[in-house]
């Protein structure tokens, strides 16, 4: 990391940040001591800090900057829209052309037929909206007890109250008094970690489906369980690709109990898994789909919820009965964000970004797989242009390092930053998710820097006696 002393220089960015800025996902006491790494500009797949050091952004920011960090065309569209109509809302049957055009475009792109598109400002807001939709729909259908929604252990669906409840990670619940009622969690479909000795991937997938059904029955069956939400590929839980056949099996269970199936495409959508949607890669037929992040290449905040006609008709009936659907945001379908998102989709089409990502995926996956023989790597997993490396103390037993005494994942992260590379470690599972515009030479550079970070971590652990292999 950059020299810690820079954090406290007079009226520097770092000093002012410590004094005034409350950060997401941060240890505040640690931040007081060490300060931020402040990014000041970006170009392509690179970003630069305020000391002039350049980094490959190996996480596309937060899984999201598909076009990288500079695009004059999107800046121009935002400026032109601001001049014409800088803001308007969609309440009470008002509308504007950018939202209409974007909704039409997303419906045309959807992996299955969809009826309507609702706009929000983040993946969290989109998934929070879905929880309310599910409850509203079942009230409309005269099923007042059918309210429970199943997510998965290690699933990630956001941080607002309901979305954080859907999220299956302990730190998103601890001290927040979460999860709220009617949110349940079933098995994590990570074969490497949770498959039993002698169990094939197909048998593991079958067991996951059986455990889902057992949970549904325990919670009251079809009368009480309303929906299941899944990321096609689990992102912040560790980049977990379920085994082949998994989604076919769990969707069959959901159909058996008349449950809605919700696809959280916030990370997977718009080319990340090698297809436009993760649903297409993993054979999912959702009733509801949420998306965000690469919807606008993260140039402006916007998210969307797509619903099929079955869901829409129930929403329409109940809103007519009540007189309104009492949900929405001031910035739902904000005209500038919507215009930028629509232009983003045009750029994707014109440069064939999804085709580029699909063609580059085998190269990316080969780089990820090349780490499988590294002494510290227990699993090297990838799909499309997203991957993860799990750090273990013992390859044979899959035993992890002590997360507090060793913190192997943090060590890899810190060495990567020293080499001008941003990755993300979720404990001892290291994720790589570069902008989709990355080329082969930049990929090779990225993984070369990552290799150095792993090798230096290995040397540290050996010298300190934490690793004997």
N, C-alpha and C positions, 0 to 999 in steps of 0.2 A: 504493500500500500504506500501512498505518498507519505512523506515525512510528517509525523504527528505534530511537530512544532508549528507547522504552517497553519494549523487549526486555530491558533491563538494570536495571530499577528494583528494587532490593532483593530482596524475596522474592516478586516478581510471578509470575503464571502463566508468563509468557514466560521469565523467568530460570530458574525451576525446570524448565521443559520443556527448555531448552538443557542444563541440568545432568544430566538424568536420562533423557530420552525419546529412543529411537532410532526414527526415522520411516521408513515405507515410501516408496519412490520420492522420495528426497530427496538433495540434495547436502549432505553433512554439514558441510563447511567453510563453505558459504554459510549453512547454518542456524545455525552458531555465531555468525556475524557479524550476522545479521538477525533471527533468532528466528522464532517462529510467529505466525500469525494465529489467535487462539484463539476458537472459536465456543462460546457459552454457552447459547443457546436457539434454538428454532425455532417458527414458526407458519405453517401453510399452505405456500406456496412460498418463504417468507422464512426466513433465519437471521440471528442477531445476534451480533456479536463482543463481547468484554469491555470495549470502549469505548462500547458502545451503538449502534454503527453497524449498520444493517440492509442486507442484501443479498438480491437475487433469486437463488435457487439454480438457475442455468440449466443445471446438469448433474445435477439430482436427486441431489446428493451425488456418487456414482459410478455414474451411469446407473441408479439403483436405487430412489430414494425416490418411488415412484409416487403415494403418498397424501400427499406432503409431509412436514412435520416436526412434526405434532401430531395425535394421534388418541386421544381418551380411551377409546374402546371397546377398542382394542387394548391399552392400558395396563391396563384392567380385566381383560381376558381373561388377560393374563400374570399378574396378581396372583392371580386366582382359581385358575389352574392351579398356581401356586407353592404355594398353600395346600393344594391337594388332593394333588398329586404333583409335587414340584419337580424331581425327576430320576428317570429309570430308563433302563436300557439295552435294546438289542434283541439282544444276544448270546445264543447257545445257546437259540434258540426262545422267548425272553422277548418280551413286547410290551406295549403300552399303547394306550388308545383314541385319543389324539390322532394317533399315527403311523398307526394303522389307518384312521382317518377321512380323514387327508390323502392317504394313498396311494390310497384309493378315489376321492377327488375328482380327483386329478391324472390317474388313468387315464381317468376320464370326460371330462376336458378335452382329452386328448391329440389331436394332429392326425391320427394314424393309430392303429390298434389296438395297444395295448401290453399286456404280460403282468404285469410286476411293477415296483415302484418301490423303489429303494434311496436312503437318505438320508445326506447328509454335511452339512458346515457351511459350505462356500464353493464357488464355481465352480471354483476350483483343485482342491479335493479331489474334486469330482465328475468333472472331466476326468482327473485322475490315476487315479481308480477305473476310468474307461473304458479307459485304456491296459492296465491289469492284466486287465480283463474280456476285451479282445480277445485277449490272449496266452493267457489261461486257456481261452477258448472254442476256440481253434485247437488247443491241446493236447488238449482233450476230443474234438475231431473227428479226431484222429490226423494233424494237419498241423503238425508241430513246426517247420517252416521258414517257415510263413506268419505272419510277425510284424511286418512293416514297416507303419507307419502314415504316411499322407501328410496333411500340413497345407498351409498356404499362406504364402507370403511376405506379411508384414504381418498375418497372422492373429494373434488374441490368445485364448489359452485358459487363462491363469493363470500362477502363479509357483512352484508346487511343482516338484520336479525333473522329473517327466515332463510336467506341464502346461506348464512354462516351455520345455521342449524342443519341444513342439507349437507354442508361440508363435513367430511368425516375425519378431520384432523384434530387431535387433542388441543393444540394451542389456539385454535379458533373457537373453542368452547370454554377453556379454563378461565375462571374468574369473570366470565361474561354471563353466567347463569344460562348457558345454552347446552343442548338444544331445547327449543320450545316444544310444546305438546304436538303430537301427531306427526312427528318426524322420526323415522326409524332408519337403521343402517344394517345392511346385510354384508356378506363376505366380500373381501377384496379379491379380484380375480388375478392375483399375481402368482403365477405357477412357480416361479423360482423360489419365492419366499414361503408360500402356503401349500404347495403341492406335497402330498404325503409320499413317503418312500415307496417306490414301486408303482405309483399312480401315474398313468399316462395323462397327457394334456387333455384328451377328450374325457377321461374319467374325472379329472379335476373340474372341467367345465360342467359335467353332469352333476357333480357334488355341489357346485355353486348354485345351480338351478334348484336342486333339492333343498338346499339350505334356505333359498329364497322362498320356496313354497312352504316350508316349515314355519318360517317367520310370518308369512301371510296368514296361515291357519291359526297360529298362536295369537295373532292380533285381530282375529274375528272374521277372516276370510273375505269374500267378495262384498259383504255388507259393510265392511269397515275400511278396507284398504283400497285407495283410490288411484294411485299412480306410482310409477318408478321413474327416477331421473338418473341418467348416466352420461358421462363424457365418453365418446367413442374410444378415445385413448385418454387415460387418466393423466392429467398434466402435473399440477403442483403436488400431487401425491407421489410423484416419482417417475413419470413417463412410463406408465404400465400399459402394455398392449395385451388385452385378454387373449387366451388361447383360442384357436380355431374352433368354431361351433358354439362358442359361449353365448353370443347374442341370439342366435337362433333358439337356443334352449331357454334363455331367460325371457325372451319375448313370447315364447309359447306359454310359459307360466303366467305372464301378465295377461295374455288374451284369455286364458282359462278363467281368470278371476275378474274379467271385465275391467282391467286397469288401463289408464292412459299411459303411454310410453313417451317420455320426454328426453330429447337429445340435447345435451348441453354442448354446442359446437363453438363455444367462446374461444377456445384455443385451436381446435381441429379445423374449423371452417376456413374456407378460402385457400385451399391448396396445401395445407400443412402436412396432410397424411398421404399426399400423392394423387388425391382426387379433390374435386371442389369441396366436398363434404366428407367428414369422417364417417358419416352414415353410409356413404357409397363404398368406402374402403372396408368397413366392418359389417356390411349387410344389415343395416338397421332401418326400420320403417316407422318413424316417429309420428305421433299425433300432434306434438308440439315440438318446435325447435327454437333454441335460443342461439344468438350469435352476437359478437361484438368485436373487439380487438382489430383483426385484419379487415373488418367491414369497411373501415376508413383508413386502413394501414396505420391506424393510431394517430393520424394527423389531427383529428378532433374526436372528442368523446361522443360515441353513439353506439347503441345496441338495438337489437330487434328481437321480437317474439313472433314466430309464425305459427298459426294454428290451422288445423284442418277444418273441414266444413262441419263435422260432428261437434267439435268444440265450439265453433263460431255460432252454430244454431242455438246451442244451449245458452251461450252468453247473450245472444240477441233476445231470446225469449225472456230471460230474467231481467235484462235491462229495460225491456218494454213493460214488464210487470211493475218494476220499481220506479221507472221513469228515467233512469240513467245507469250507466256503469260507473260507479263512484271511484274510479281509479285513474291515475295519470300523473304526468309530471309537467311542470312549466316548460321544460325543454324537450318534451317528447317530440321527436322529429324536427328538432331545431333546423331552420332552413339552411344555415351555413354548414352545419355538420352533415345534413342530408345531401347537400350539393357536393360536398367534398367526398362523401362516401360513394355517391353515384359516379363521380369522376374517377374515383379509385377503381371501381369495377370496370369502367371503360378502359382504363390503363391496363388493368389485368388482362382484359380481352385483347387489346391491341398489341401488347408485347408477348402474348401467350405465356403469362407468368405461371399459370397452372401446368401448362405443358413443360415449361422449363423446370419447374419443381419436380415433376414426374420423371423427366429425363435425368435430372441430377440426383434423384433419390438413391439409385444404386451406388453412386459414388460416395454419397454421404454415409450410407449404410455400411459400405466397405470400410470406411474410416472408423466408424464406431466399432465394427466387428474386430478391427485390428488391435483393439485394446484388450480383447478377451484373454490374450496370453500374458498380459501384464501381471506381475505378482500381486498387485493390490486389487485387481478387478475380479469380482465374482460373477457378475452378469453384465453383458454388453447388449442392450436392447434398443431397437430402433424401428421406425416405420416412417415412410415418406421422408420428411426433412426434420424430424424430431427424434432425439435419442437420449439414452441415459446409461451411465456406468455406475454400478454398485460397488463400493469399496468394502472389502472384507479383510479380516485378520487371518482367515484360513479358508482357502478355496474349497477344500474337501468338506468341511463341516458347515461352511457358510457363516461361521461365527463372526460377529461384528466387532469393531473396536469399541472401547469404552467411549461413549459420546462426550463425556465431560473431561476425563483425564487425557484423552488423545485428540478427539475432534478432527478425525482424518479428513472429512469432507471440507471443513473450514480451511485446513492446511492447503488442500488442492486449490480451493478458491483463491486464497491469498497468493499462492505462487503464480496462478494464472494471471491475476491482476498485475503482478510484478512484470510479467511477460507481455502486458498489453492485451489481455483477453478477459472479457466478461463472460462468465458462465453462471450457473446457479447450482448451489448445493442444497439439497433438502435432506438434512442430516448427512449421511454418508452416501447419498445417491446424487450423482452429478448429472445435471441436465444440459443438453446442447440443443439450441433451437434458433439458428441464424436467420437473418432476413432472407426471404425467398429469392431475392435478386442476386444472391451470392454466386460467384463463379467458381470453377474448379480450382484455379490457382489460390483464390482466397480461402476456399475450404481446406486445401492442403496446408496453408499457412495457419489457419485456425487450429487444426488438429496437431500440427507441429508444436505450436505453443502449448496446447493442452498436454501433449506427451511430456514436454519439459516439466510442466507442473506436477504431473504424476511421478516422474522420475525423481524430482527434488523432494517430494513428499515421502517417497520410499526411502531415500537417503536419510531424511530427518528421522523417520520412524526407526530405521535400523540403528542409527547412531544413538538414539535415546533408549534402545532396548525394547521398543514396543512391537517390533516385527522381527521374526526369526527366519522367515522364508527366504 
